[in-house]
Amino acid sequence: MTKAVDVFQGLVHERGDLLRRLTFEQLIQPEVRKVEYVAVESRRGRITTIVDQGTLPSGGIRVVVQGFLKKRFLPTAWNVALDGFYKYPDETTAPLTREDMWEFD
């Protein structure tokens, strides 16, 4: 991996860590769902925060931070970075597995 990809993955994980600190009520607010455009070493990227609410039988939510960074020499290809977790109304969390995030890759 390149330095730019490492930095970009760090940005995605940093956003995930910040979201983990929010309460369940804060996470279900519309302003949490957002798209952010970034540049890392002149490469364009996009970081999207997805809050999937209402699909878990436990009443929990799935929070995914999805990042795409343009590859340097392939104009139609992207590096993908993901971070995510489950948050429940009792404020507990659980990690997402790789399989849980496949649909976002």
Buried (B, 14 or more C-beta within 10 A) or exposed (E): EBEBBEBBBEBBBEBBEEBBEBEBEEBBEEEBBEEEEBEBEEBEBBBBBBBBEEEEEEEBBBBBBBBBBBBBEEEEEBBBBBBBBBBBEEEEEEEBEEEBBEEBE
